[in-house]
């Protein structure tokens, strides 16, 4: 009887895991195809979160002792304690942040579990999502050009990200992923060409969002991919950059004027946020403090800090800032370690991209499924997943 129950339980977990792989992949693709953010949020809550929580008993042993996961968890726990000394505590927004923390942790856990159970299927799913992101970018470009937008207009995608900066960040992530897959020498030629074309489409998309932060982050990610590559590949990459520059110069000169928008409001926003940090430098103002920033010189109110590092210092003080740097530092260390003997430096490239995106945009790291999930939490989840598989493999061999 016990053996029959065990077989039935394993079969149930297997079916649920396969279902989770399908819904997890659909969720990632949904960032680029679902037009309503609420619909994607509801889909995650039902089709991804619930099975991930049911399977958490299988996930927990894979994360136990993982330093990166523990540092992320410590950061989130500390930031969720900070409202205790904040100025105005309210239960409803606090419970909302607790729920978002659960959502993020479940997403990280699902990434680790699925990669551990089916590394090949997980890679196929990630490849498929990467190519689908390229298709979504192509559709967005076609619609944008067919609508005869003025040269000053900024491109946004057909998915949930309706801000050109956020849309640029998300597309840059999968531009880097596609380029990394195209650079793997052991892949099939037709598949490598597909990833290369998808990468080209996505980086062209990023350029037309006129998001300087996304463009800088994407370029830094690309350069990181080529660290340690052969001289011929670096030369071809440099030649490609020259071709793109010439094409923009002669056929799309409006891009220059769109990118040359002056210094913008960010330095003024950061000055105000820095003054808030100085008021409570050690413990911060708490995670429930109003994130909006009023810039008196511009007589304008901005909804958030446009810098995740400053936002963490504002909410969690020096302690929060050190915890943020701790888990990012561990992420970089692990990415360097994993990519040292790999075909591409994709983990390191994605973390470089994330670090730059967080420098120019975003605020708190706990959000509903938005661009930050692709920019930061997905790369961290992949790092945890790779490390978990290697650790379990070593323990099994010993």
N, C-alpha and C positions, 0 to 999 in steps of 0.2 A: 504493500500500500504506500509506504514511504517513497519507494523508488518510482512508483507511478506518479505520485504527486510531484516529485522532483522533475521528472521528464515533462509533465504538464506545465510546471512553472517555467522551466527553461524554454519550452516552446512558446509560451506566452510572452516571455521577455524578448525572445528572438523576433517574434512578429511585431511587437511594440517598437523594438529598436529599428526594424526596417521601415516601419511607418514613420518614426521620428527622422530617419535619414531623408525620407521623401519630403516631409513637411519642413524640415530644417533647410533643405536646398531651395524649396519653393519660397520660403521666407526670405532668404538672401536675394533671390531673383526678384522678389516683390518690391524691393527698394527701387528697382529700375522700371517696373511695369505697372505696379498698382498706383492709380492716380490719387487715392485717398489714404492719408496716413492713418486715419482711424480704423479703416478696414484692415490694414496690415497689422496694426496694434492688436486688434481683436483676434486676427488669425494667429498671431504669436501666442496670445494668452490661452487659446483653446488647443491649437494643433501642435504647438511646440512646447510650451511651458508645462502643460499637464503631463504628457508622456515623459518629459525630462525629469519632473519631480517624482513620478512613479519609478523611474529607473535610477533615481539618485542613490539607492543602496548599492548599485553596481558602479556608480561613478565615484563615490566617496573614497573607496580604496585606491583608485587611480590618482586621486588628488592628495591623499594623505602624505605629508612630508614634502610636498612640492613647495619649494621656497617662494617661487613666483606667485603661486596661488595664495599662499599664506600672507605674503606682503600686500597683495591686492585686498585680501579679506581684512587685514589689519587696517589698511587705509580706509576702507569703506566703514568698518566698525567705528573707527575714531571719528570720521566725519559725521557719522550719524549720532555720535554722542555729543558733538559740539552744540546742538541746540539747548543742552542743559544749562549753558551759561549765556545763551543768546538773549537778546533784548525781549523778544516776543515769541513765546512758544505757542503753537497751535497744533492741535492733534491731527486735524485733517491733512494739511500739507506734510506733516511728519510721517503719517501712515503712508501717504503717497510715495515718499522717498524710500520708506522701508520696502514697499512693494517693488519699486524700481530696482532696488538693490537685489531683491530676490530674482527679478527678471534677468538682470545682468549675470548673476552667479549661475543661474540655470542655463543661460546661453553659453557661458564658459564651460560648464559641466557637460552640456550636450556636445560641444565641439570636441572635448577630450574623449568622451565615451564613444562617439561614432568613429572617430579616427582610430581609437584603440581596437574596436571590434572589427572594422572593415577599412583598413588604411587604403586599399586600392579603390574600393567603391567611394570612399570619402574624397579621394583625389579626383576620380571621375566626376563626382558631383561638383567639386570646386571648379574643375575645368569647364563643365557645362555652364555653371553660373557665370564664369568669366566670359565665355563666348556669348552668352545671352546678354550680358551687360554691354558687350560690343554691339550686338544687334539693336538693343534699346538706344544706344548712343547714335547709331546710324539712322534709326527712325526719327529720333529727335532732331538730328541735323537736317534730314529731308523735310520735315515739317517746318523747321525754322527758316530754311532757305525758300521753301515754296510760299511762305507767308510774306515774303519780301520785307523782312524787318529792316529798319534803318540801321546804319552803321554803328550807332551808339547803343543799340539794343544788346542785351546780354542773354546768352543762351541758357535755358534751363531744360532739364530732362522731362520725360513723360511720366516719370515715377513720382514718388511721394515728396521729393526734395524740391520745393518751390522757390528756394533762394539760390541764386547763381553760385554763391560761394560754397554753400553746402553741397550743391549738385556737383560742382567742380571737384571737391574733395573726394566724394564717393566714387566718381568716375576715374579719378586719378589712381585710387587704390587698385581698381581692377585693371587699369592700364598697366600698372607695374606688375600685377599678377600675370596678365597675359604675356607681357614681354618676358617675364621669367620663364614661363612655360615654353615660349618660342626659342629660348636660348638653351634648353636642355638638349644635348646632342643625340641622346638615345631615343628621342621621340620620333613618331612617324612624320614624314616630310609634310604630308598634306595637313596634318594637325598643327604642326609648327607654323606653317604658313597661315592657317586660320587664326591662331593666337597672335601672330605678328600683325595681321590685318586688323584684328579686333583692338590691339594695342594702339595702332595708328589712328583708328577711328576715335578711340577714347581720349587720346592726347589731343587730337584736333578738337574734340568736344571741349576739353578743359581750356584750350586756348580761346575758344569763342565764348566761354563764360566770362572772360575778361577778369577772372579772379587771380590776382597776383599771388595771393597766398597759395592757392591750389596749384598754380603754374610753378612756383618756386618749390613747393613740396614734391610735385611730380618729377620735376627735373632732378632734384636731390635724390629721389628714389631711384631714378634711372641711372644716375652716376654711380650710386652705391652698387647697383646690379653689376656694373662693369669693373668693380674693384677686383684686381687679381686676374682679370681676363687676359687672353692673349692679345698681343699688339695688333694683330690683324683685325680682331673684333672691335678694339677701341678705335682704330682708324676708320672702320666702316661706320661706327656710331658717330664719330666726329664729322664724317662726310655727310651723313644723314642730317645732322643738325644744321650744317651749312646749307643743304638743299632746302630744308624747311624754312630757314631764315630768308633765303633768297625768294622762295615762293611767297612768303608773307610780305616781303618788301615790295615785290613787283605786282602781286595780284590782290593782296588784302592789306593795303597800307592803313586802312581804318583801324586795324588792330592796335597799331602804335598809339594812336590818339586815345583809344579806349583804355589802354593800359596806363597811359600817362595822365592819371587823374589827380596828380598831386599827392601830397603826403597823407591826406585823408584825416578822419576823425580819431583814428585809433590812439595816436600819442596823447591826445587830450583826454580820451577815456581812461587810458592807463594812468595818467597823472592823478585823476580823481580816485581811481581804485587804489593807487599807492598811498594816497592820503588816508583812505579808510584802513588800509593795512597798518599804518603807523599808529592808529588809534588803539589797536589791540594786536600787537605784533606777535605775542607768544601763543595765545590760544585762539585768536581770531574772534569774529563776531558771531559765529555759529552758522550752521547750514541752512537756517530758515531766514536769514537776513535778506532783505529785498535786494535782488541782484541788479536792478536797474541803476543806471548811472546818468546823473544830470550834469552836463557840461555847461557851465555858466557862460563861458566865452562864446559858445555857439548857440546858446539858448535852446538847447535840444536835450531830450531825454532818450538815452539808449537803453535797450532792454537787457543787456548783459555786458560783461567785462571784455569780451573779445580776446580773451587770453586765459586759458585754463590754469596756468601756473599762478597768475595773479589772483584768479578767483579762488584757488585753493588756499593761498596765503590770506586772503580776505576772510574766508569762512573758517579755516582751521589753523591759522597762524603759522609760526615757524614749524611746529610739530607736524601739521598737515603737509606743509611744503616738503619737509624731509621725508615723510612717508611716501609722497608722490615720487620724489626723486629716487627713493629706495626701490620701489617696484619697477620704475622705468629703467633704473640702472641694472637691476637684475635681469630685466627683459633684454637689454642690449648685450649683457654678458652672455646670456644664454643664446641669443641670436647669433652672436659671433662664433660661439662654440659649435652650434649646429651647422652653420654655413661654411665653416672652415674647410671641410672636406666635401661639401655638397656641390652639385652642378651649378647652382646659382646662389646668390646672396639675397634671396627673396625675403627671408625673415628680417634681416638687418635693414633692407631697403624699406620695408613696410613700417618698421619702427622709426626710421629716419623721417619718413613721410608723416607719420602720426605726430612726431615731436614738433615738426614745423607747423602742421595744421593747428595744433593746440596752442602754438605761439601767437597765431594771428586770429583765431576764432574760438568759438565754444566758450563755455563757462564751467558749470558743474559737470562732473563726469557721470552722474546718474541722470539719464534721460530716458524718455520713451524711445522706441526704435527709430533712431534718426541717424544722421551721417556718422556720428561718433561711434556707433556700434560697428560700422565697417572700418572706420579709420583706426580705432584703438582696440576695442574689445575683440574683434575677430583676429587680428594678428597676435594678441596676447593668448587667446584661446588656442590658436594653432601652435604657438610655442609650447604651451603646457601639454598639448596633445602629443607632439613629437617627443618631448622629454619623457612623458609618461610611458610611451611605447618602448623607448630605449631602456628606461629603468626596469620595466617589467621583463623585457627580453634578457637583460643582464642577470636579473634575479633568477629567471627560469634556467638559464645556462649554467649558473652556479649551483 
